[in-house]
Amino acid sequence: MNLPPLTYFGLESPLFTNKDEVILRYSVWGGEEQDGLLKYDSKNKTLISHKSSPNSFPSSIRLDETSGQIFFESVNYGYFSEGIYQIDKNLQNSARVINDKSVQFSSDLGVLNEGLHKANGLVSRAKQDNGALSIRLILLESGSAFVEKTLLATAHNNPQSPYSYIFPPSTSASGYIGVKVRLGKTGEIADSQPDQILVFKLDPTTHNFNLIKSIGDIDAIRDSTFRSFDNSPLINDSGTLVFAAQLKNGNRAIYKWSEKKGLQRIVEEAKGTDLEEIRYFAPSLNSKDEIVFRAKGPDGESIWHASAQLKLTRLLKRGDRVKSDMGWAHIGPSARDEMSFFLSPQINDQGNVLIGALVDLEGPNARSIGLGFYVIRPE
């Protein structure tokens, strides 16, 4: 299946399922931007039956792996929410399930499907017109949606809240949430403010989220290992959290935390090595605690895999040969200081890795042919 001329992929990491399916946003430029969703597997490509209204796009695409339903937020190019949509498992019908005029949903969704008494649950970071942010549990039951719990909220509407800003949360289907928060009063959002990463676990009886871990930077805890945190910690179904941070020595590093093993360092930058720079793209984590991330060395960018036992393997690097639908190619570009990969790599529970790469065609017609997505399996 060929997409229309002037089609390009949106600037949001695709959804990579445990069946090796890729669900991504595409955009078609033709006077007015027209956006939609595309599902790709090893056999075919399928246009999902949702096309956004003109000048709007789907964002924060999430899949309930159990039911096969897809959820996403529709956002216009003024970055105002048009609501949260649900697509059935046959990919044929889309319906708006939430349309809260008072809330901009901030393009951050998570899907819960365990411990909710047969109800599907969404976790949403919501933003109000006055700048207030909150994380809310939304239940979808019998075709209707309602907000049942507010997990966190900034001090805008609640002066007792210790939070001045809430960053995008990560949600696992089993009921864990990992989120970075900034401490302070309303308006105190400078990087010098104390930051924490919080881990919560859903109580299936009360639907309360219980705090089970807090990790602070040096502004929050004087003897902390961490000078600052990246904005996107990730959590999996077993409650393992992975995040990137800057250490007190100035190096960047990737860590993981779990209740069983505590805090573990995965990798730290080292000058003059293939891991001299950890890139500012969030690492990805599967339910087996395997991690993939982007890094850069003297010869350019590369994609790395860390096993559950913390063994590091380089999967793909600038200059490696790959196949394309136009013939043999290699991971570009020719200049080693330029970017070779696109967005964050994704790893699913089969251990397969989805990578977006900039591809240069080889041979007599050698040239850059743009962005390609590849699925590879670590050995």
ABEGO torsion letter per residue (X at the ends): XBBBBGBBBBBBBBBBBAAGBBBBBBBBBBGBBBBBBBBBBAABBBBBBBBBBBGBBBBGBBBBAAAGBBBBBBBBAAGBBAEBBBBBAAGABBBBABBBAABBAGGBBBBBABGAGGBBBBBBBBBBAAGBBBBBBBBBBGGBBBBABBABBBAAABAABABABBBBBBBBAAGBBBBBBBBEBBGBABAABBBBBBBBBBBAAAGBBBBABBBBBAAABAABABABBBABBBBBAAGBBBBBBBBAAGBBBBBBBBAAAEBBBABBBBBGBAAABBBBBBBBBBAAGBBBBBBBBAAEBBBBBBBAAGBBBBABBBGBBBBBAAEBBBBOBABAABBABBEBBBBBAAGBBBBBBBBBBBEAABBBAEBBBBBBBBX
